[in-house]
Amino acid sequence: MSSVVVNFPGPRAGQEAEPRCASHDAAWWFEPEMFDRAVEICARCEMRADCLARALQSGERLGVWGGLTPEQRAALPDAVVIPLPERAGRR
């Protein structure tokens, strides 16, 4: 298996939390036999939407991102992902 450097999302401005994946082995998100566990961890993460948006925008085809496996992301309908500007009170 080759090494991969992954830029997981970090906290937004004014947010101190780290993504839930940061405290686990990054390999879980890239080894199909660990996908169920990775998806379970993603489901409880505050940064799930940001992570998924980043993966969709970049065309990421490997690993679990935003709680979706590569197959689940590939099954999504084609759409343009437009990042929304930050708004007061929105997290």
VOTI-868002 format. One record per atom (N, C-alpha, C, CB): x, y, z; residue in three letters; chain. Coordinates in steps of 0.2 Angstrom, whole numbers, plus 5000, padded with zeros to 4 digits. Glycine has a CB too. Layout:
N
+------+------+------+------+-------+
:   xx :   yy :   zz : resn : chain :
+------+------+------+------+-------+
:    X :    Y :    Z :  ala :     A :
...
+------+------+------+------+-------+
***
This chain:
91
+------+------+------+------+-------+
:   xx :   yy :   zz : resn : chain :
+------+------+------+------+-------+
: 5004 : 4994 : 5000 :  met :     A :
: 5000 : 5000 : 5000 :  met :     A :
: 5004 : 5006 : 5000 :  met :     A :
: 4995 : 5000 : 5006 :  met :     A :
: 5003 : 5011 : 4996 :  ser :     A :
: 5007 : 5017 : 4996 :  ser :     A :
: 5004 : 5022 : 5001 :  ser :     A :
: 5006 : 5020 : 4989 :  ser :     A :
: 5008 : 5027 : 5002 :  ser :     A :
: 5006 : 5032 : 5007 :  ser :     A :
: 5003 : 5038 : 5004 :  ser :     A :
: 5013 : 5035 : 5011 :  ser :     A :
: 4998 : 5041 : 5007 :  val :     A :
: 4994 : 5046 : 5005 :  val :     A :
: 4994 : 5052 : 5010 :  val :     A :
: 4987 : 5044 : 5003 :  val :     A :
: 4995 : 5058 : 5008 :  val :     A :
: 4995 : 5064 : 5013 :  val :     A :
: 4988 : 5067 : 5011 :  val :     A :
: 5000 : 5069 : 5011 :  val :     A :
: 4984 : 5067 : 5017 :  val :     A :
: 4977 : 5070 : 5016 :  val :     A :
: 4976 : 5076 : 5020 :  val :     A :
: 4972 : 5064 : 5018 :  val :     A :
: 4973 : 5081 : 5017 :  asn :     A :
: 4971 : 5087 : 5021 :  asn :     A :
: 4964 : 5087 : 5023 :  asn :     A :
: 4973 : 5093 : 5016 :  asn :     A :
: 4963 : 5084 : 5029 :  phe :     A :
: 4957 : 5083 : 5032 :  phe :     A :
: 4955 : 5090 : 5034 :  phe :     A :
: 4956 : 5079 : 5038 :  phe :     A :
: 4948 : 5092 : 5034 :  pro :     A :
: 4946 : 5099 : 5036 :  pro :     A :
: 4948 : 5100 : 5043 :  pro :     A :
: 4938 : 5100 : 5035 :  pro :     A :
: 4950 : 5107 : 5044 :  gly :     A :
: 4951 : 5109 : 5051 :  gly :     A :
: 4945 : 5113 : 5053 :  gly :     A :
: 4958 : 5113 : 5051 :  gly :     A :
: 4946 : 5116 : 5059 :  pro :     A :
: 4941 : 5120 : 5062 :  pro :     A :
: 4940 : 5126 : 5058 :  pro :     A :
: 4942 : 5122 : 5069 :  pro :     A :
: 4933 : 5129 : 5058 :  arg :     A :
: 4932 : 5135 : 5055 :  arg :     A :
: 4934 : 5141 : 5059 :  arg :     A :
: 4924 : 5136 : 5053 :  arg :     A :
: 4934 : 5147 : 5056 :  ala :     A :
: 4936 : 5152 : 5060 :  ala :     A :
: 4932 : 5153 : 5066 :  ala :     A :
: 4936 : 5159 : 5056 :  ala :     A :
: 4934 : 5154 : 5072 :  gly :     A :
: 4930 : 5154 : 5078 :  gly :     A :
: 4928 : 5148 : 5081 :  gly :     A :
: 4924 : 5159 : 5077 :  gly :     A :
: 4930 : 5142 : 5078 :  gln :     A :
: 4928 : 5136 : 5080 :  gln :     A :
: 4935 : 5132 : 5083 :  gln :     A :
: 4925 : 5131 : 5075 :  gln :     A :
: 4934 : 5129 : 5089 :  glu :     A :
: 4940 : 5126 : 5091 :  glu :     A :
: 4941 : 5119 : 5091 :  glu :     A :
: 4941 : 5128 : 5099 :  glu :     A :
: 4935 : 5116 : 5089 :  ala :     A :
: 4935 : 5108 : 5089 :  ala :     A :
: 4939 : 5106 : 5083 :  ala :     A :
: 4928 : 5106 : 5088 :  ala :     A :
: 4941 : 5100 : 5083 :  glu :     A :
: 4944 : 5096 : 5078 :  glu :     A :
: 4939 : 5091 : 5075 :  glu :     A :
: 4951 : 5093 : 5080 :  glu :     A :
: 4940 : 5089 : 5068 :  pro :     A :
: 4936 : 5084 : 5066 :  pro :     A :
: 4937 : 5078 : 5070 :  pro :     A :
: 4937 : 5083 : 5058 :  pro :     A :
: 4932 : 5074 : 5070 :  arg :     A :
: 4932 : 5068 : 5074 :  arg :     A :
: 4937 : 5063 : 5071 :  arg :     A :
: 4925 : 5064 : 5074 :  arg :     A :
: 4939 : 5063 : 5065 :  cys :     A :
: 4944 : 5059 : 5062 :  cys :     A :
: 4951 : 5060 : 5064 :  cys :     A :
: 4943 : 5059 : 5054 :  cys :     A :
: 4952 : 5066 : 5067 :  ala :     A :
: 4959 : 5068 : 5069 :  ala :     A :
: 4961 : 5064 : 5075 :  ala :     A :
: 4959 : 5075 : 5071 :  ala :     A :
: 4957 : 5061 : 5079 :  ser :     A :
: 4959 : 5057 : 5084 :  ser :     A :
: 4959 : 5049 : 5083 :  ser :     A :
: 4955 : 5058 : 5090 :  ser :     A :
: 4959 : 5048 : 5076 :  his :     A :
: 4959 : 5041 : 5074 :  his :     A :
: 4964 : 5039 : 5069 :  his :     A :
: 4952 : 5038 : 5072 :  his :     A :
: 4965 : 5033 : 5067 :  asp :     A :
: 4970 : 5031 : 5062 :  asp :     A :
: 4968 : 5033 : 5055 :  asp :     A :
: 4972 : 5024 : 5063 :  asp :     A :
: 4971 : 5038 : 5052 :  ala :     A :
: 4969 : 5040 : 5045 :  ala :     A :
: 4968 : 5034 : 5040 :  ala :     A :
: 4974 : 5045 : 5042 :  ala :     A :
: 4971 : 5029 : 5041 :  ala :     A :
: 4970 : 5023 : 5037 :  ala :     A :
: 4963 : 5020 : 5037 :  ala :     A :
: 4975 : 5017 : 5039 :  ala :     A :
: 4959 : 5021 : 5042 :  trp :     A :
: 4952 : 5019 : 5043 :  trp :     A :
: 4948 : 5022 : 5037 :  trp :     A :
: 4949 : 5021 : 5049 :  trp :     A :
: 4950 : 5028 : 5035 :  trp :     A :
: 4946 : 5031 : 5030 :  trp :     A :
: 4948 : 5029 : 5023 :  trp :     A :
: 4947 : 5039 : 5031 :  trp :     A :
: 4953 : 5025 : 5022 :  phe :     A :
: 4955 : 5023 : 5016 :  phe :     A :
: 4956 : 5015 : 5015 :  phe :     A :
: 4962 : 5026 : 5014 :  phe :     A :
: 4954 : 5012 : 5020 :  glu :     A :
: 4954 : 5004 : 5019 :  glu :     A :
: 4947 : 5002 : 5019 :  glu :     A :
: 4958 : 5001 : 5025 :  glu :     A :
: 4945 : 4999 : 5014 :  pro :     A :
: 4938 : 4997 : 5013 :  pro :     A :
: 4935 : 4993 : 5019 :  pro :     A :
: 4937 : 4993 : 5007 :  pro :     A :
: 4939 : 4989 : 5022 :  glu :     A :
: 4936 : 4985 : 5027 :  glu :     A :
: 4935 : 4989 : 5034 :  glu :     A :
: 4942 : 4979 : 5029 :  glu :     A :
: 4937 : 4995 : 5034 :  met :     A :
: 4936 : 5000 : 5040 :  met :     A :
: 4931 : 5005 : 5038 :  met :     A :
: 4943 : 5003 : 5042 :  met :     A :
: 4928 : 5005 : 5032 :  phe :     A :
: 4924 : 5010 : 5030 :  phe :     A :
: 4918 : 5011 : 5035 :  phe :     A :
: 4921 : 5009 : 5023 :  phe :     A :
: 4915 : 5005 : 5037 :  asp :     A :
: 4909 : 5006 : 5041 :  asp :     A :
: 4911 : 5010 : 5048 :  asp :     A :
: 4906 : 4999 : 5043 :  asp :     A :
: 4916 : 5008 : 5050 :  arg :     A :
: 4918 : 5012 : 5057 :  arg :     A :
: 4920 : 5019 : 5055 :  arg :     A :
: 4925 : 5009 : 5060 :  arg :     A :
: 4923 : 5021 : 5050 :  ala :     A :
: 4924 : 5028 : 5048 :  ala :     A :
: 4918 : 5031 : 5047 :  ala :     A :
: 4928 : 5028 : 5041 :  ala :     A :
: 4913 : 5028 : 5043 :  val :     A :
: 4906 : 5032 : 5042 :  val :     A :
: 4903 : 5033 : 5049 :  val :     A :
: 4902 : 5027 : 5038 :  val :     A :
: 4903 : 5028 : 5053 :  glu :     A :
: 4900 : 5029 : 5060 :  glu :     A :
: 4903 : 5035 : 5064 :  glu :     A :
: 4901 : 5023 : 5064 :  glu :     A :
: 4910 : 5036 : 5063 :  ile :     A :
: 4913 : 5041 : 5067 :  ile :     A :
: 4911 : 5048 : 5063 :  ile :     A :
: 4921 : 5041 : 5066 :  ile :     A :
: 4911 : 5048 : 5057 :  cys :     A :
: 4909 : 5054 : 5053 :  cys :     A :
: 4902 : 5056 : 5055 :  cys :     A :
: 4910 : 5053 : 5045 :  cys :     A :
: 4898 : 5052 : 5056 :  ala :     A :
: 4891 : 5053 : 5057 :  ala :     A :
: 4890 : 5058 : 5063 :  ala :     A :
: 4887 : 5047 : 5058 :  ala :     A :
: 4895 : 5058 : 5068 :  arg :     A :
: 4894 : 5062 : 5074 :  arg :     A :
: 4899 : 5068 : 5074 :  arg :     A :
: 4896 : 5058 : 5080 :  arg :     A :
: 4901 : 5069 : 5068 :  cys :     A :
: 4906 : 5075 : 5067 :  cys :     A :
: 4903 : 5081 : 5065 :  cys :     A :
: 4912 : 5073 : 5062 :  cys :     A :
: 4905 : 5087 : 5068 :  glu :     A :
: 4902 : 5094 : 5067 :  glu :     A :
: 4904 : 5096 : 5060 :  glu :     A :
: 4904 : 5099 : 5072 :  glu :     A :
: 4910 : 5093 : 5057 :  met :     A :
: 4913 : 5096 : 5051 :  met :     A :
: 4911 : 5091 : 5045 :  met :     A :
: 4920 : 5096 : 5052 :  met :     A :
: 4906 : 5087 : 5046 :  arg :     A :
: 4904 : 5082 : 5041 :  arg :     A :
: 4903 : 5086 : 5034 :  arg :     A :
: 4899 : 5078 : 5043 :  arg :     A :
: 4898 : 5091 : 5035 :  ala :     A :
: 4896 : 5094 : 5028 :  ala :     A :
: 4902 : 5097 : 5025 :  ala :     A :
: 4891 : 5099 : 5030 :  ala :     A :
: 4906 : 5101 : 5029 :  asp :     A :
: 4912 : 5104 : 5026 :  asp :     A :
: 4917 : 5099 : 5022 :  asp :     A :
: 4916 : 5108 : 5031 :  asp :     A :
: 4918 : 5093 : 5026 :  cys :     A :
: 4922 : 5088 : 5023 :  cys :     A :
: 4919 : 5085 : 5017 :  cys :     A :
: 4923 : 5082 : 5028 :  cys :     A :
: 4913 : 5084 : 5016 :  leu :     A :
: 4910 : 5081 : 5010 :  leu :     A :
: 4910 : 5086 : 5005 :  leu :     A :
: 4902 : 5079 : 5012 :  leu :     A :
: 4909 : 5093 : 5006 :  ala :     A :
: 4909 : 5098 : 5001 :  ala :     A :
: 4916 : 5098 : 4998 :  ala :     A :
: 4907 : 5105 : 5004 :  ala :     A :
: 4921 : 5098 : 5002 :  arg :     A :
: 4928 : 5098 : 5000 :  arg :     A :
: 4929 : 5092 : 4995 :  arg :     A :
: 4933 : 5098 : 5006 :  arg :     A :
: 4927 : 5086 : 4997 :  ala :     A :
: 4928 : 5080 : 4993 :  ala :     A :
: 4925 : 5081 : 4987 :  ala :     A :
: 4926 : 5074 : 4997 :  ala :     A :
: 4919 : 5083 : 4987 :  leu :     A :
: 4915 : 5084 : 4980 :  leu :     A :
: 4918 : 5089 : 4976 :  leu :     A :
: 4908 : 5086 : 4982 :  leu :     A :
: 4920 : 5095 : 4979 :  gln :     A :
: 4923 : 5100 : 4975 :  gln :     A :
: 4930 : 5098 : 4972 :  gln :     A :
: 4924 : 5106 : 4979 :  gln :     A :
: 4933 : 5094 : 4975 :  ser :     A :
: 4940 : 5092 : 4973 :  ser :     A :
: 4940 : 5086 : 4968 :  ser :     A :
: 4945 : 5091 : 4978 :  ser :     A :
: 4934 : 5082 : 4968 :  gly :     A :
: 4933 : 5076 : 4964 :  gly :     A :
: 4937 : 5070 : 4968 :  gly :     A :
: 4936 : 5077 : 4957 :  gly :     A :
: 4937 : 5071 : 4974 :  glu :     A :
: 4940 : 5065 : 4978 :  glu :     A :
: 4937 : 5058 : 4976 :  glu :     A :
: 4940 : 5067 : 4986 :  glu :     A :
: 4941 : 5053 : 4974 :  arg :     A :
: 4938 : 5047 : 4973 :  arg :     A :
: 4940 : 5041 : 4978 :  arg :     A :
: 4940 : 5045 : 4966 :  arg :     A :
: 4945 : 5043 : 4982 :  leu :     A :
: 4947 : 5038 : 4987 :  leu :     A :
: 4944 : 5039 : 4994 :  leu :     A :
: 4955 : 5038 : 4987 :  leu :     A :
: 4943 : 5034 : 4998 :  gly :     A :
: 4942 : 5035 : 5005 :  gly :     A :
: 4935 : 5038 : 5007 :  gly :     A :
: 4947 : 5039 : 5008 :  gly :     A :
: 4934 : 5038 : 5013 :  val :     A :
: 4927 : 5040 : 5016 :  val :     A :
: 4928 : 5048 : 5017 :  val :     A :
: 4925 : 5037 : 5023 :  val :     A :
: 4924 : 5052 : 5015 :  trp :     A :
: 4924 : 5059 : 5016 :  trp :     A :
: 4917 : 5061 : 5018 :  trp :     A :
: 4927 : 5063 : 5010 :  trp :     A :
: 4916 : 5065 : 5023 :  gly :     A :
: 4910 : 5068 : 5025 :  gly :     A :
: 4905 : 5062 : 5026 :  gly :     A :
: 4907 : 5072 : 5019 :  gly :     A :
: 4907 : 5056 : 5028 :  gly :     A :
: 4903 : 5051 : 5030 :  gly :     A :
: 4900 : 5047 : 5024 :  gly :     A :
: 4897 : 5053 : 5033 :  gly :     A :
: 4903 : 5048 : 5018 :  leu :     A :
: 4901 : 5044 : 5012 :  leu :     A :
: 4907 : 5040 : 5009 :  leu :     A :
: 4898 : 5049 : 5007 :  leu :     A :
: 4906 : 5034 : 5007 :  thr :     A :
: 4911 : 5030 : 5004 :  thr :     A :
: 4912 : 5032 : 4997 :  thr :     A :
: 4909 : 5023 : 5004 :  thr :     A :
: 4917 : 5030 : 4993 :  pro :     A :
: 4918 : 5032 : 4986 :  pro :     A :
: 4912 : 5030 : 4982 :  pro :     A :
: 4925 : 5029 : 4984 :  pro :     A :
: 4909 : 5024 : 4983 :  glu :     A :
: 4904 : 5022 : 4979 :  glu :     A :
: 4898 : 5026 : 4981 :  glu :     A :
: 4902 : 5015 : 4981 :  glu :     A :
: 4897 : 5028 : 4987 :  gln :     A :
: 4891 : 5033 : 4988 :  gln :     A :
: 4892 : 5040 : 4985 :  gln :     A :
: 4890 : 5033 : 4996 :  gln :     A :
: 4898 : 5042 : 4985 :  arg :     A :
: 4899 : 5049 : 4982 :  arg :     A :
: 4898 : 5048 : 4975 :  arg :     A :
: 4906 : 5051 : 4984 :  arg :     A :
: 4900 : 5043 : 4972 :  ala :     A :
: 4900 : 5042 : 4964 :  ala :     A :
: 4892 : 5041 : 4962 :  ala :     A :
: 4903 : 5036 : 4962 :  ala :     A :
: 4888 : 5039 : 4967 :  ala :     A :
: 4881 : 5038 : 4965 :  ala :     A :
: 4877 : 5045 : 4966 :  ala :     A :
: 4878 : 5033 : 4970 :  ala :     A :
: 4880 : 5050 : 4969 :  leu :     A :
: 4877 : 5056 : 4969 :  leu :     A :
: 4876 : 5059 : 4962 :  leu :     A :
: 4881 : 5061 : 4974 :  leu :     A :
: 4870 : 5063 : 4961 :  pro :     A :
: 4869 : 5066 : 4955 :  pro :     A :
: 4874 : 5071 : 4954 :  pro :     A :
: 4862 : 5069 : 4954 :  pro :     A :
: 4876 : 5072 : 4947 :  asp :     A :
: 4881 : 5077 : 4946 :  asp :     A :
: 4878 : 5084 : 4947 :  asp :     A :
: 4883 : 5077 : 4938 :  asp :     A :
: 4881 : 5088 : 4951 :  ala :     A :
: 4879 : 5095 : 4952 :  ala :     A :
: 4885 : 5099 : 4954 :  ala :     A :
: 4874 : 5095 : 4959 :  ala :     A :
: 4884 : 5106 : 4953 :  val :     A :
: 4889 : 5110 : 4954 :  val :     A :
: 4889 : 5112 : 4962 :  val :     A :
: 4888 : 5117 : 4950 :  val :     A :
: 4894 : 5111 : 4965 :  val :     A :
: 4895 : 5113 : 4972 :  val :     A :
: 4897 : 5120 : 4973 :  val :     A :
: 4900 : 5108 : 4976 :  val :     A :
: 4892 : 5124 : 4976 :  ile :     A :
: 4894 : 5131 : 4977 :  ile :     A :
: 4894 : 5132 : 4985 :  ile :     A :
: 4888 : 5135 : 4974 :  ile :     A :
: 4900 : 5134 : 4987 :  pro :     A :
: 4901 : 5136 : 4994 :  pro :     A :
: 4897 : 5142 : 4996 :  pro :     A :
: 4909 : 5136 : 4996 :  pro :     A :
: 4894 : 5141 : 5002 :  leu :     A :
: 4890 : 5147 : 5004 :  leu :     A :
: 4894 : 5151 : 5008 :  leu :     A :
: 4884 : 5145 : 5008 :  leu :     A :
: 4894 : 5158 : 5008 :  pro :     A :
: 4898 : 5162 : 5012 :  pro :     A :
: 4896 : 5162 : 5019 :  pro :     A :
: 4897 : 5170 : 5010 :  pro :     A :
: 4901 : 5163 : 5024 :  glu :     A :
: 4899 : 5163 : 5031 :  glu :     A :
: 4894 : 5168 : 5032 :  glu :     A :
: 4906 : 5164 : 5035 :  glu :     A :
: 4890 : 5167 : 5037 :  arg :     A :
: 4884 : 5171 : 5039 :  arg :     A :
: 4885 : 5171 : 5047 :  arg :     A :
: 4878 : 5169 : 5037 :  arg :     A :
: 4883 : 5177 : 5050 :  ala :     A :
: 4883 : 5178 : 5057 :  ala :     A :
: 4878 : 5173 : 5060 :  ala :     A :
: 4881 : 5185 : 5059 :  ala :     A :
: 4881 : 5169 : 5065 :  gly :     A :
: 4876 : 5164 : 5068 :  gly :     A :
: 4876 : 5157 : 5065 :  gly :     A :
: 4870 : 5167 : 5069 :  gly :     A :
: 4879 : 5156 : 5059 :  arg :     A :
: 4879 : 5150 : 5056 :  arg :     A :
: 4885 : 5146 : 5057 :  arg :     A :
: 4878 : 5151 : 5048 :  arg :     A :
: 4884 : 5140 : 5059 :  arg :     A :
: 4890 : 5135 : 5060 :  arg :     A :
: 4890 : 5130 : 5055 :  arg :     A :
: 4890 : 5133 : 5067 :  arg :     A :
+------+------+------+------+-------+
***
